Amino acid sequence: MNYTQELDHCEDFGDVFELVKKSVKESLGQWRGGLMLYLADLPIYIGAFHGVGSNAIVMNRRLLDLAIKSSRSRREVNSYVFYILLHEYLHSLGYIDEGAVRRLVHSVAERTFGEEHPTTQIALTGPVAILSRMRQPAEESYGSDMEIVRDFDRSNQTYFS
């Protein structure tokens, strides 16, 4: 499987998440389904979070919007989304220690895409490389509204869904 081409053709969160799960299964031999994705306006220093023991990943909508506005290509946007989802997916698999998760994210990204791919570079430096292109800081207002992303984790859907 050519993960770079697959990622380039991803059109939504569900497409990217399917690649995340495949790459983790291939790299670490682990898998889980039944996760849900929410978008919420979080503080700028939080990319996303997964509540231990929950089936929810909450992604920072404000940072996602910044990544979209400052990215040069679909590959960069999809790489950012892959990085965030991979990090939180590893937490959902039981990896709790942040330092260990960051190292695993880099390892999985490098094995999946190679050293020079934007996903691996984001895993190495954090999303600052993409987000630093924005000239204006994001507004520091937080909303309480969370938006659920439909059709996210397709592994728990049946043929008849």
N, C-alpha and C positions, 0 to 999 in steps of 0.2 A: 504494500500500500504506500502510495506517495502522499504523506501527510501534508506536505506543503501545498500541493495542488488541491487536495481535499479542503484544506483550510481556506484557500483562496476562493473556493466556490461556495463556502458557507454563506447562507443568506439570513440566518436568524440564530437566536441563542440555542435553540434545540439542536441545530446542525453542529454548532461548535461544541456543545456539550457531548454529543455522540462521539466526536473525535477525542475529547478529553477522556471519556470512559474507555475508549479503545486503546488509547496510548497508555493509560494507567494499567489496564489489564495486560497489555503487552510488556510493559516495563516492570511492573511490580507483582503481577499475577493477582490483583485484587479488583473487585467490582462491587458496586451496589446500585440499586435502583430506588425509585420512589421519592426522589428529591423534587422540591419545588423551588422556583426562583421568584424573588420579589425585587422590585426596584424601589428605592427610597432615597430621599434627600438626607444624606448623612454628613457629618463633619468632613471636611476636605482631606483630613489625614486618615480616614478609614475608607479603604477601597471596597471592602465587603466583609461580611462575617457569617459564620455558621454557628448557631447555638448548639452546644454539645448535647447530643441525644435527640436533637430535632431532625426534621426532614427538610428544613428550610435553609436556603442560601439567600442572603439579602445583599444586593449589589448597590453601590452608591450611584444613583442616577446622575448626580452632579458631575462626578468624575468621569462617568461614561460619556456624558455630553461633551465634556472638555476633551476627552480622547477622540471623539468623533470630529470635533471642530478643528483639532490641531493635527490630526493624522494626515498623512500624505496619500494614503491608499487604503483600499479595503483590507489588504493584507495587514497593515498596521492596526486597524480597528479590530479585526478578527484575532490578531495576536494578543492585543490587550485583553479582549474578552476571554480568550483561551487561558491566558495567564491567571486572571482573576478566578475563573471557574475551576481551573486545576488546583489552585491554592485551597479554595474552599472545599472542593471535592475531597482532597486529601484529609482535611479536618473531619469531614463526614465519615471517612473510613477509620477514624480513631487516632490519627496523628494530631496530637495536641500542641506539642512544643513548637513555637513559632520559628525558632532557628532551624530546627530539624525539617519543618515543612518548607521553609525557603530553600534549603539545600536540596530537598527532594524535588521541588518544582523545577529548579535549575537542571537537575539530573534528568528528569523525565523530558523536559523541553529539549535539552541537548540531544538526548537519544532519539527523540521523535523527529526533530527538525534539523539538527546540526548546529554547529557553533555560531554561525553567522546569521541565522534566521532571527527576525525581529522578536519572536516569542522568547527565544533563548536570551537575547540581549535584554529584554524586559525582565526576565527572571534573574539575570545577573545584576542589573542596576536598579531594578524597580521601574515603575512607569514614569519616572521623572523625565526620561529622555523624550517621550512623546508629550507629556503634559507641560514641560518647560517651554514649549513653542508658543504657548498662549501668552499674550502680552498683558491681558487683563486678569486680575485675580477673580476667582468665582465669588459670587455673592455668598455671604455667610448666613443665609436664612435656612431654616430647617422646617420641613413640612412633616406632618404626622401621617400623611397619606402614603400607603404602600400600594404599589401596583403589582399584581400577580402576572407573571409571564405565562401565557397559555402555551400548550404544546412544547413544554420544556424537556422533561425527562420522558422520552418515548418508550423506555424499557418497561414501563408498567402499564402500557396500553395494550388492549387486545385488538384483534382484527376487526371486531365489531364496534370499536369506539367511535 
